[in-house]
Amino acid sequence: MKGLILQRINSYILIPIGILLALNVLNGIIIAISNPMLLLVHFIIACVPIYIFTSSYFLFSGIIKEKKCKASLKDWIKINAFVSILFIAIIGICSISVLMILSSPQILQEVLNKMPTNQFPGGAPSETQLISLLKIFISIMLPFTILLLLHIIKTFKLIKKHPSVFIDE
């Protein structure tokens, strides 16, 4: 079990973030029902906490406590992991875009000019506010997606290494 220390730490870090994402999805699901595009986004975001919780259950109960898990748990982990990888790719593309915006004052000014002012109660954000928001986005989402990707890779390795944990129903 010594080889699982990093996976356990990673799981402990991801679980609170998964709870926040789950609350976010529950909070916005009513609004998302009326808009199919938002529903798709909420579906993708909902798969991340489902993956985090099912893979953590597999790690803590199936491997560490050596309890048997249903074979359907492996399916839940795999399906939600693949959608979580899609989430990671989307956030990765957004992060690259944000880094491009932050690296070029011309692009930043263009983004500020194209921002609709009626979406914000106090008007469009100032340049310093936008830079601050973008830096917060990068500093939170980039480490989260890296940890999530590492967790997914390790979980797939653990599923291959411990197939006896899963039993047929």
Salt bridges, closest charged atoms under 4 A:
GLU110 OE2 - LYS114 NZ 3.44
